[in-house]
Structure formats: structure tokens, C-alpha cells
Amino acid sequence: MHTFAYARPATLAEAVALLEAHGPAARLLAGGTDLVIRLRDGTARPAVVIDVKQIAELRPAIHEDGGRLVISAGTVMTDVASDERVRRSFPALAEAAAVVGSVQIRNRATLAGNVCNASPAADTAPSLLVYDAAVVAEGPDGTRRIPVDDFFVRSGVTTLARGEIVTAIELPLPARKMGAVHMRRTRRRGHDLASVTLCCGVDEVEVTRLAYGSVGPRPVLMIDESGVLADPAATDEAKAPIFERMFADASPSPRSMRASPEYRLAMLRVLGARALRTAIDRLAQG
Ligand SMILES: Cc1cc2nc3c(=O)[nH]c(=O)nc-3n(C[C@H](O)[C@H](O)[C@H](O)COP(=O)(O)OP(=O)(O)OC[C@H]3O[C@@H](n4cnc5c(N)ncnc54)[C@H](O)[C@@H]3O)c2cc1C
């Protein structure tokens, strides 16, 4: 393994100062389920690794604050998936967190790390997009709230600026009833990255939010306000052109070894239609 310095700051200010001083030569370490693999295979070669687990502000915690559910950057998937407030208000996020990797991975992997790693296949990204979540970042110029849709650029690249560290993910508590579901397609049962990962949410004023990943350089959010997708009585023929518009941004890589572009695009349509039906049913069930 490539040699690197290791720092374990106790305060956020110290971490920000280290990040600012080292720039792209520094990498933050949370659960390490992405980073340690990259350190081992040499695809990440930082000069310094900054372990964030001793920073008080990042300690695992989920709490409500001013109409938002705040999930601190140290919170792992197991706790996201089992939290009663997440399950009640953001069930599709709980479902997504519950399928990440294996029990061992979920006990280490943080929600913030999943987002910051910016993999197009990140399972929590579609539900965070559907629920209109924001990434809270602390940096040399203070605090920024970045809508998740403005956060992803491409695999491994986000809009975080030099010196910024993610402290939390915030989700606005829903003002309207919504039925939502997370679905994904993997090559096999057990732990595997998704060939398609998708979330669909339908709310009581018939707005449909559909987000999908693993079919292009970054996860995509599309919104249908026509009411046609949300209408249980609308025919498949009426829905088809709207679905096609929503899937127009999918551009799977032909170089992926996980699935061909044709398969991913076909599965995107199957899962999209299936998730829409489930979201409508869940909305009806309250
Ligand atoms: C066997 C296996 C199976 C997996 N299966 C899945 C799966 O099914 N679905 C899925 O989505 N993912 C899967 N993953 C990927 C991984 O578990 C997730 O992406 C995880 O959530 C990353 O979180 P972490 O805390 O381990 O991040 P780390 O590995 O510690 O960090 C990941 C990246 O985020 C950066 N980072 C971490 N915290 C912060 C912060 N607070 N501020 C700014 N940057 C930060 C790091 O510098 C690094 O670049 C799997 C991984 C493994 C090894």
C-alpha cells in the first residue's frame, strides 16, 4: 500500500484547516468501506488521510431541527435503516440504506460517505433526490447547504470546495403525504452494486418524483407535474411518453462489466413502472 500520513483531528475547525492546507492531497476517512479499498488497490494515493471519527460534531446522531431531519455525517447505514423517524417520514431512504452491502458494511458505511463518494450506483442517492435532501458542508468560509441535486458531478467528483467537509445530510420533513419506494436491480442476491438503482415518490397533489442511478455518470432526478403518472386510472399509453422523457438522461457506460447498456435501459423501464405502481399504492394506503 502507498504510504500516507494519518491525522485524527478532534474538532471540525482542525479538520477544515488540514483539508484546506493539503487540498486534493488529503482524503477524509469515515467508515472506510470505499476509501480503504481504493488505498489498497492504489486508485487513491493521498499524502494524508484525515480520520473524522473523533470529531464531536460528526458523531452518529439523527435529530429533528426546524422542520428537518438531520442525519450527522458519522451516522451509519444500520442506524439510518432502523431509525423510526426515517422509517416513518422517509421510508424509501430506510429501504435503500438497508440494502447497502452486507450487515458488516452497513455497520461501518456512513450515509455521508455514500453521498461524498459520488458513485453513480450509490443506493441512497435516488431517495435523497426524491426527498429533496441537502448536504451540509463546513469549510473555511462557513456553512453551506447544497441541494443533493447540485452536489453530484460524476463518479468521485462533487461540488464540495477545497477545505469543505460534510457535517450532515438534511431532509425537509414532508409537508404533503407521499408514497415512495426504493428499488434496485443487481446481478445476484447478496451484496452487489446495483445495475439500476431507483426511487419513485408520488405525493397527494399528484407530483411524481423519479430518481435513478447506475445508468450514467451521476444520479438523475426527474419530476412530472402533469398528474398523468400519478393517476392510477391513466393508461400505459398515456404514461409511456412521460416515462420516455424522464429516462432520456440515462446513458449507461458500454465499458461496465456489470451489465450492458441495453440491459440497464430495459431494467430502468421495468423498475420505473413497478416503482410507480408501488408508490401510488403506498400513497393510497396513507
Ligand atoms: C463489499 C461492499 C459492498 C458495497 N455495497 C454497496 C451497495 O450495495 N450500495 C452502495 O450504495 N454502496 C455499496 N458499497 C459502497 C460503500 O459501502 C458506501 O459508499 C459507503 O456508504 C461509504 O461510506 P464510508 O463511511 O465507508 O465512506 P469512506 O470510505 O470513509 O469515504 C468515502 C468517500 O467519501 C469521502 N468522505 C467521507 N466522509 C466525508 C465527509 N464527512 N465529508 C466529505 N467527504 C467525506 C471520503 O474522503 C471518500 O472519498 C459497498 C462497499 C463494499 C466494500
The ligand as an ORCA input file, in Angstrom:
! r2SCAN-3c Opt
* xyz 0 1
  C     -18.418     -5.148     -0.133
  C     -19.022     -3.805     -0.378
  C     -20.345     -3.725     -0.777
  C     -20.928     -2.479     -1.011
  N     -22.233     -2.434     -1.410
  C     -22.816     -1.242     -1.659
  C     -24.180     -1.177     -2.071
  O     -24.884     -2.186     -2.195
  N     -24.694      0.051     -2.335
  C     -23.981      1.210     -2.188
  O     -24.508      2.283     -2.432
  N     -22.683      1.175     -1.782
  C     -22.091     -0.020     -1.523
  N     -20.786     -0.066     -1.113
  C     -20.036      1.212     -1.023
  C     -19.920      1.832      0.386
  O     -20.199      0.946      1.419
  C     -20.692      3.119      0.538
  O     -20.430      4.059     -0.469
  C     -20.443      3.788      1.939
  O     -21.643      4.385      2.279
  C     -19.285      4.775      2.047
  O     -19.280      5.303      3.370
  P     -17.974      5.245      4.305
  O     -18.342      5.882      5.592
  O     -17.426      3.876      4.375
  O     -17.033      6.211      3.443
  P     -15.442      6.236      3.278
  O     -14.958      5.040      2.544
  O     -14.795      6.539      4.581
  O     -15.333      7.527      2.340
  C     -15.886      7.507      1.037
  C     -15.538      8.828      0.346
  O     -16.272      9.911      0.923
  C     -15.365     10.876      1.472
  N     -15.970     11.306      2.741
  C     -16.349     10.508      3.753
  N     -16.918     11.241      4.724
  C     -16.864     12.528      4.307
  C     -17.308     13.758      4.888
  N     -17.886     13.823      6.083
  N     -17.122     14.910      4.184
  C     -16.546     14.873      2.952
  N     -16.102     13.738      2.357
  C     -16.275     12.578      3.038
  C     -14.051     10.157      1.641
  O     -12.941     11.018      1.596
  C     -14.063      9.199      0.470
  O     -13.667      9.854     -0.709
  C     -20.176     -1.287     -0.846
  C     -18.836     -1.371     -0.431
  C     -18.276     -2.602     -0.202
  C     -16.840     -2.668      0.236
*
